[in-house]
Amino acid sequence: MSIVKRNNGSLLPANPRTLFDDFFSRELFNWGNNNYSSTLSTIPSVNIRENEHSFDVELAAPGMEKQDFEISLEGNLLTISSSKKNEMEEKNEKYTRREFSYQSFQRSFELAKNVVDEEHIEAKYENGVLKLTIPKTEDAKKPARRVIDIQ
């Protein structure tokens, strides 16, 4: 939450009209999450870590099932996508209520050529996080540190 300085220099509005205008001119539920696309859908956050042997990718996607994901590798472009559709219908003698929702996203990452061991990429989904382990080729692994003697 951030403090907003008003036009008159105070932290409180000068009159109730200003309060009303300020309240309705802002996004009510935007609490600093700028992870929204122009269509107001969310795109999952991704963490990527590199270690000596691999790249570890974590994609936050709570509420999904592992069968909702599709991971593909085309050339050196790794794509993670998901789509989930929910439908519910309730019929009564006086009314019919029908609800549905649809979620989808796609994230793509360009992998460095001759660095990634494409045949041994592993994926696991647990506790709302999709985890990928992308191993490096032997040639791409950093050589052990070598100490050079001074003569």
TILUM-458699 format. One record per residue (C-alpha): x, y, z. Coordinates in Angstrom, 2 decimals, always signed. Layout:
BEGIN
[[X Y Z]]
...
END
This chain:
BEGIN
[[+0.00 +0.00 +0.00]]
[[+1.33 +3.43 -0.85]]
[[+0.58 +6.85 +0.55]]
[[-0.68 +9.27 -2.04]]
[[+0.05 +12.96 -1.67]]
[[-2.96 +15.11 -2.49]]
[[-2.98 +18.32 -4.52]]
[[-3.13 +20.53 -1.43]]
[[-0.07 +18.84 +0.11]]
[[-1.93 +16.91 +2.80]]
[[-2.35 +13.15 +3.00]]
[[-6.13 +13.52 +3.41]]
[[-8.54 +14.95 +0.85]]
[[-9.58 +18.59 +1.26]]
[[-13.30 +17.84 +0.94]]
[[-15.63 +14.85 +0.52]]
[[-15.94 +15.51 -3.23]]
[[-12.20 +15.00 -3.65]]
[[-12.41 +11.75 -1.71]]
[[-15.24 +10.56 -3.96]]
[[-13.39 +11.50 -7.15]]
[[-10.16 +9.91 -5.96]]
[[-11.86 +6.66 -4.93]]
[[-13.54 +6.13 -8.29]]
[[-10.60 +7.24 -10.43]]
[[-8.36 +4.38 -9.24]]
[[-8.41 +0.65 -9.84]]
[[-10.12 -0.71 -6.77]]
[[-8.31 -4.03 -6.58]]
[[-4.90 -3.09 -7.95]]
[[-2.62 -3.57 -4.96]]
[[+0.60 -3.10 -6.86]]
[[+0.29 -6.27 -8.92]]
[[+1.36 -5.16 -12.38]]
[[+1.25 -8.70 -13.72]]
[[-1.91 -8.14 -15.75]]
[[-2.16 -8.14 -19.49]]
[[-4.29 -5.71 -21.46]]
[[-7.12 -8.27 -21.36]]
[[-7.10 -8.25 -17.54]]
[[-5.99 -11.89 -17.39]]
[[-3.06 -12.90 -15.27]]
[[+0.20 -14.24 -16.59]]
[[+1.98 -16.48 -14.08]]
[[+5.21 -15.22 -12.55]]
[[+8.36 -17.14 -13.38]]
[[+11.62 -17.59 -11.48]]
[[+14.66 -18.84 -13.37]]
[[+17.84 -19.90 -11.58]]
[[+21.05 -21.13 -13.10]]
[[+23.39 -23.46 -11.28]]
[[+26.42 -25.43 -12.33]]
[[+24.43 -28.31 -13.87]]
[[+21.07 -26.88 -14.97]]
[[+18.54 -24.10 -15.27]]
[[+15.66 -24.36 -12.80]]
[[+12.36 -22.76 -13.81]]
[[+9.47 -22.23 -11.38]]
[[+6.12 -21.01 -12.68]]
[[+3.45 -20.01 -10.15]]
[[+0.08 -21.42 -11.28]]
[[-2.10 -22.26 -8.28]]
[[-5.44 -23.97 -8.83]]
[[-4.30 -25.81 -11.93]]
[[-3.87 -29.54 -12.48]]
[[-0.84 -31.10 -14.14]]
[[-2.97 -32.17 -17.13]]
[[-3.87 -28.48 -17.73]]
[[-0.29 -27.73 -18.89]]
[[+1.42 -28.29 -22.19]]
[[+5.19 -27.92 -22.43]]
[[+6.78 -28.00 -25.86]]
[[+10.24 -27.48 -27.30]]
[[+10.53 -26.39 -30.91]]
[[+14.09 -25.73 -31.96]]
[[+15.42 -23.73 -29.03]]
[[+12.05 -22.18 -28.08]]
[[+10.55 -23.62 -24.88]]
[[+6.82 -22.88 -24.54]]
[[+4.70 -23.43 -21.45]]
[[+0.97 -23.06 -22.00]]
[[-2.20 -23.89 -20.16]]
[[-5.92 -23.74 -20.68]]
[[-8.65 -24.62 -18.23]]
[[-12.38 -24.46 -18.76]]
[[-15.02 -24.80 -16.04]]
[[-18.74 -25.06 -16.67]]
[[-21.60 -25.40 -14.21]]
[[-25.31 -25.60 -14.84]]
[[-28.08 -25.69 -12.26]]
[[-31.67 -26.23 -13.38]]
[[-34.69 -25.56 -11.24]]
[[-38.37 -25.41 -12.13]]
[[-38.27 -21.57 -12.06]]
[[-34.81 -20.81 -13.41]]
[[-31.65 -22.12 -15.00]]
[[-28.30 -20.86 -13.78]]
[[-25.31 -21.41 -16.00]]
[[-21.79 -20.30 -15.19]]
[[-18.53 -20.84 -17.00]]
[[-14.97 -19.63 -16.83]]
[[-11.95 -19.99 -19.06]]
[[-8.30 -19.45 -18.15]]
[[-5.34 -19.64 -20.49]]
[[-1.79 -18.38 -20.77]]
[[+1.36 -19.00 -22.74]]
[[+4.96 -18.17 -21.85]]
[[+7.89 -18.80 -24.18]]
[[+11.61 -18.79 -23.45]]
[[+14.45 -18.91 -25.93]]
[[+17.10 -21.39 -24.82]]
[[+20.73 -20.88 -25.74]]
[[+21.90 -23.16 -28.54]]
[[+24.31 -25.96 -27.65]]
[[+23.87 -25.27 -23.92]]
[[+20.74 -27.25 -23.02]]
[[+20.43 -31.04 -22.94]]
[[+17.01 -31.15 -24.64]]
[[+16.50 -34.89 -24.16]]
[[+16.57 -34.75 -20.35]]
[[+14.27 -31.82 -19.49]]
[[+12.02 -32.74 -16.55]]
[[+8.78 -31.14 -15.34]]
[[+6.89 -31.55 -12.08]]
[[+3.76 -29.80 -10.75]]
[[+3.11 -29.66 -7.01]]
[[+1.60 -27.21 -4.53]]
[[+0.64 -24.73 -7.26]]
[[+4.12 -24.48 -8.76]]
[[+5.26 -25.96 -12.07]]
[[+8.97 -26.80 -11.79]]
[[+11.19 -27.52 -14.78]]
[[+14.76 -28.73 -14.61]]
[[+16.62 -28.00 -17.82]]
[[+20.03 -29.71 -17.67]]
[[+23.09 -28.27 -19.37]]
[[+25.21 -30.19 -21.83]]
[[+28.61 -31.35 -20.61]]
[[+30.34 -28.77 -22.80]]
[[+28.29 -25.93 -21.30]]
[[+29.00 -26.78 -17.68]]
[[+31.51 -24.46 -16.06]]
[[+34.91 -26.07 -15.59]]
[[+36.16 -26.47 -12.05]]
[[+38.05 -23.52 -10.63]]
[[+41.75 -23.78 -11.26]]
[[+44.34 -22.08 -9.10]]
[[+47.36 -20.80 -10.97]]
[[+50.73 -20.85 -9.23]]
[[+52.73 -17.65 -9.20]]
[[+56.41 -18.10 -10.02]]
END
